[in-house]
Amino acid sequence: MRLVSGQVVCVTGAGGFVASWLVKLLLERGYTVRGTVRNPDDPKNDHLKELEGAMERLILCKADLLDFKSLCDAINGCDGVFHTASPVTDDPEQMIEPAIVGTKNVIVAAAEANVRRVIFTSSIGAVYMDPNRSPDELIDETYWSDLDFCKNTKNWYCYGKVLAERTAWEESKQRGVDMVVINPVLVVGPLLQPTTYANSVQAYVHVRDVAAAHIMIFESPSAEGRYLCSESSLHRGEVVEILAKYFPEYPIPTKCSDEVNPRTKPFKFSNQKLKDLGLDFIPVKQCLYETVKSLQEKRHLPVTNDQQ
Ligand SMILES: NC(=O)c1ccc[n+]([C@@H]2O[C@H](COP(=O)([O-])OP(=O)(O)OC[C@H]3O[C@@H](n4cnc5c(N)ncnc54)[C@H](OP(=O)(O)O)[C@@H]3O)[C@@H](O)[C@H]2O)c1
């Protein structure tokens, strides 16, 4: 692995699920990382201090997305910014303002600090929410979610992510910031941090691949635009079959709650742009296996005696 030395990057929301992996991989590559957290003394961020290289090259900076000055302090002097911090909720009051205003604050702070590139973590939620699209269409980076549909269905997370990504594009263009966006599907894989996260969608990608993709698009001079980050899309039936095979000790359901209607078709997401950059995606089966193993290790799932 080619090591990077002397480069300083900022990761917003460093204690989160995706960002923890990103910080880990950045430290392994030799970067000095300024990780923003809302409370550096909160024990939920302690895992960051244990990462290899953290003692020498990780600085935790207290910052809130709605506090512009705190972001400037963290970003000033950085070569790059990975903006991953976002509320992850369907509560409109908690979601929309930090997503939009926070994103604007980060891009403006990055512009003022003259950073080389900003990587913005958007979501597939900003891409595929459109009732008028056929399930047979191959969804690529040109697709955008329908804002009215998100609003009418009260999907405030996707609504906020669409507006945040739009804001990011507008602000970065206006201020001449080189920004590249990543749009991951549901991220699965081992937790580095001691908390867990909600599970819903039908396309999956390993958290390590999402972190690696962030770095690839940061380091690749030709990277531009959006990058869908998805390994594959599965029907829940396929997910439970995989889990039942790996973990027969759990009472995994074998029947679908809806046996009347035909199986919903999984989405078809293109991951060609990231493959062209050289990303070799971890197969979804391995993602699911490692997720359960991690949940067992963190004691979020019961473990039978012979597994201990
Ligand atoms: N996980 C997925 O399946 C998935 C899929 C697609 C896209 N994404 C995107 O990936 C990014 C990270 O998601 P995640 O799953 O890693 O979520 P997460 O574990 O909930 O992490 C989110 C982070 O954002 C921080 N944050 C929230 N509001 C903030 C505010 N006002 N000021 C400063 N920090 C704030 C949180 O900090 P605190 O610890 O202080 O609360 C937390 O560290 C998000 O942008 C999300 O939309 C995630």
The ligand as a Tripos MOL2 file, in Angstrom:
@<TRIPOS>MOLECULE
LIG
   48    52     1     0     0
SMALL
NO_CHARGES

@<TRIPOS>ATOM
      1 N1        -25.4390    3.8030    7.2460 N.am      1 LIG1
      2 C1        -26.0140    3.7560    6.0570 C.2       1 LIG1
      3 O1        -26.6270    2.7470    5.6670 O.2       1 LIG1
      4 C2        -25.8800    4.9280    5.1080 C.ar      1 LIG1
      5 C3        -26.2940    4.7670    3.7770 C.ar      1 LIG1
      6 C4        -26.1670    5.8410    2.8950 C.ar      1 LIG1
      7 C5        -25.6380    7.0420    3.3180 C.ar      1 LIG1
      8 N2        -25.2580    7.1810    4.6130 N.ar      1 LIG1
      9 C6        -24.7100    8.4850    5.0270 C.3       1 LIG1
     10 O2        -23.4460    8.2700    5.6100 O.3       1 LIG1
     11 C7        -23.2100    9.2520    6.6120 C.3       1 LIG1
     12 C8        -22.8580    8.5640    7.9170 C.3       1 LIG1
     13 O3        -23.9260    7.6980    8.2700 O.3       1 LIG1
     14 P1        -23.7840    6.6430    9.4680 P.3       1 LIG1
     15 O4        -24.6460    5.4930    9.1540 O.co2     1 LIG1
     16 O5        -22.3550    6.4480    9.7550 O.co2     1 LIG1
     17 O6        -24.5400    7.4630   10.6180 O.3       1 LIG1
     18 P2        -24.2130    7.6360   12.1840 P.3       1 LIG1
     19 O7        -23.4830    6.4700   12.7030 O.co2     1 LIG1
     20 O8        -25.5180    8.0370   12.7810 O.co2     1 LIG1
     21 O9        -23.2420    8.8800   12.1580 O.3       1 LIG1
     22 C9        -23.7120   10.1590   11.8910 C.3       1 LIG1
     23 C10       -22.7520   11.1440   12.4980 C.3       1 LIG1
     24 O10       -23.2200   12.4680   12.2320 O.3       1 LIG1
     25 C11       -23.0170   13.2340   13.4000 C.3       1 LIG1
     26 N3        -23.9810   14.3350   13.4680 N.ar      1 LIG1
     27 C12       -25.3230   14.3030   13.3880 C.ar      1 LIG1
     28 N4        -25.8230   15.5350   13.5600 N.ar      1 LIG1
     29 C13       -24.7760   16.3660   13.7530 C.ar      1 LIG1
     30 C14       -24.6370   17.7620   13.9980 C.ar      1 LIG1
     31 N5        -25.6840   18.5910   14.0820 N.pl3     1 LIG1
     32 N6        -23.3830   18.2550   14.1700 N.ar      1 LIG1
     33 C15       -22.2980   17.4510   14.1230 C.ar      1 LIG1
     34 N7        -22.3620   16.1320   13.8920 N.ar      1 LIG1
     35 C16       -23.5920   15.6040   13.7160 C.ar      1 LIG1
     36 C17       -23.2410   12.2800   14.5620 C.3       1 LIG1
     37 O11       -22.5480   12.7940   15.6570 O.3       1 LIG1
     38 P3        -22.9470   12.4700   17.1670 P.3       1 LIG1
     39 O12       -22.2180   11.2180   17.4740 O.co2     1 LIG1
     40 O13       -22.4720   13.6440   17.9150 O.co2     1 LIG1
     41 O14       -24.4430   12.2770   17.1970 O.co2     1 LIG1
     42 C18       -22.6160   10.9990   14.0170 C.3       1 LIG1
     43 O15       -21.2550   10.9250   14.3150 O.3       1 LIG1
     44 C19       -24.4930   10.1010    6.6960 C.3       1 LIG1
     45 O16       -24.2900   11.2400    5.9200 O.3       1 LIG1
     46 C20       -25.5480    9.1930    6.0930 C.3       1 LIG1
     47 O17       -26.6060    9.9400    5.5410 O.3       1 LIG1
     48 C21       -25.3640    6.1530    5.5230 C.ar      1 LIG1
@<TRIPOS>BOND
     1     1     2 1
     2     2     3 2
     3     2     4 1
     4     4     5 ar
     5     4    48 ar
     6     5     6 ar
     7     6     7 ar
     8     7     8 ar
     9     8     9 1
    10     8    48 ar
    11     9    10 1
    12     9    46 1
    13    10    11 1
    14    11    12 1
    15    11    44 1
    16    12    13 1
    17    13    14 1
    18    14    15 2
    19    14    16 1
    20    14    17 1
    21    17    18 1
    22    18    19 2
    23    18    20 1
    24    18    21 1
    25    21    22 1
    26    22    23 1
    27    23    24 1
    28    23    42 1
    29    24    25 1
    30    25    26 1
    31    25    36 1
    32    26    27 ar
    33    26    35 ar
    34    27    28 ar
    35    28    29 ar
    36    29    30 ar
    37    29    35 ar
    38    30    31 1
    39    30    32 ar
    40    32    33 ar
    41    33    34 ar
    42    34    35 ar
    43    36    37 1
    44    36    42 1
    45    37    38 1
    46    38    39 2
    47    38    40 1
    48    38    41 1
    49    42    43 1
    50    44    45 1
    51    44    46 1
    52    46    47 1
@<TRIPOS>SUBSTRUCTURE
     1 LIG1         1 GROUP 0 **** ****
